[in-house]
Amino acid sequence: MTVVIGAALAMLGAAAALVVVRLFKGPSNLDRIIAAEILLVVVIAGVAIESARTRTTTYLPLLMILGLVGFVGGVAVTRFLSRDSDEPAAVVREATDGHTEGREHP
């Protein structure tokens, strides 16, 4: 069992190293956001392996909180960086065309 846990931790460490490289190098902000999300998943997997190694459930609330923070953080950052507008299509057309549908030019 310890060989399997050691191999799993080694693979998680290698994955974390590659993700950190992408986090710092990433050519765009989207690459950095995805790398941060993957790094959080690697941390969650590491905590889950530690929980399995010690055969205790005390880490489960931490896993739930990390998962929730990762989800909410990813959605918030993506929403912040999105270029989509919440305005209706007519308002967007007015801003680009200088008029709205249904109204004539003065």
Order of alpha helices (4+ residues) and beta strands (2+ residues): alpha-alpha-alpha-alpha
